[in-house]
Amino acid sequence: MAVNHLQKQRERGKGRPFAKGVSGNPAGRPLGSRNAATELAQALLDGEAAALARKCIELALDGDTGVLRLCLERIVPRRARAVSLALPAIESAADIAPAMGAIARAVAEGAITPYDGAELARIVESCVRALEVADFERRLGTLERELEDSRAARA
């Protein structure tokens, strides 16, 4: 960056330097290669994992809430689980309200966790967006055909 406003900054060049999908290094980074810092950290920790885990557990048992949370996340990691919930069919944007209502009821009744409810709501929203895009494409196609027909009729 220029310190003096009279100094010229080095110019970047136009746009992207490479064509889309083609990098400056076609071979790229080898698959499975690791960052040097990651390898160094791994080498430092080798042989100390058991002692570090023991110390972490001791701190958690002594009441360190941050370490306690870390230990619990490792013991019981948040993994996706199958959720059985009957949702109404989603065939248009109008169907989102009943589906979201079913999800909200299931969370309120304790049938599913709030986390699972949020994930299901995100899926419902994605379905509705996909339906809206499909509807938009259909309507746009109809308008384009009508426009072509009216042009052809004038000619």
Secondary structure as the mmCIF struct_conf table of DSSP 4:
data_model
#
loop_
_struct_conf.conf_type_id
_struct_conf.id
_struct_conf.beg_label_comp_id
_struct_conf.beg_label_asym_id
_struct_conf.beg_label_seq_id
_struct_conf.end_label_comp_id
_struct_conf.end_label_asym_id
_struct_conf.end_label_seq_id
BEND BEND1 VAL A 3 ASN A 4
TURN_TY1_P TURN_TY1_P1 HIS A 5 LEU A 6
BEND BEND2 GLN A 7 GLN A 7
HELX_LH_PP_P HELX_LH_PP_P1 LYS A 8 GLU A 11
BEND BEND3 LYS A 14 GLY A 15
BEND BEND4 PRO A 17 PHE A 18
TURN_TY1_P TURN_TY1_P2 LYS A 20 GLY A 21
BEND BEND5 GLY A 24 GLY A 24
TURN_TY1_P TURN_TY1_P3 PRO A 26 ALA A 27
BEND BEND6 ARG A 29 ARG A 29
HELX_LH_PP_P HELX_LH_PP_P2 PRO A 30 PRO A 30
TURN_TY1_P TURN_TY1_P4 LEU A 31 GLY A 32
HELX_RH_AL_P HELX_RH_AL_P1 ALA A 36 LEU A 45
TURN_TY1_P TURN_TY1_P5 ASP A 46 GLU A 48
HELX_RH_AL_P HELX_RH_AL_P2 ALA A 49 LEU A 61
TURN_TY1_P TURN_TY1_P6 ASP A 62 GLY A 63
HELX_RH_AL_P HELX_RH_AL_P3 THR A 65 ILE A 75
BEND BEND7 VAL A 76 VAL A 76
BEND BEND8 SER A 92 SER A 92
HELX_RH_3T_P HELX_RH_3T_P1 ALA A 93 ASP A 95
HELX_RH_AL_P HELX_RH_AL_P4 ILE A 96 GLU A 109
TURN_TY1_P TURN_TY1_P7 GLY A 110 GLY A 110
BEND BEND9 ALA A 111 ILE A 112
HELX_RH_AL_P HELX_RH_AL_P5 PRO A 114 ARG A 154
#
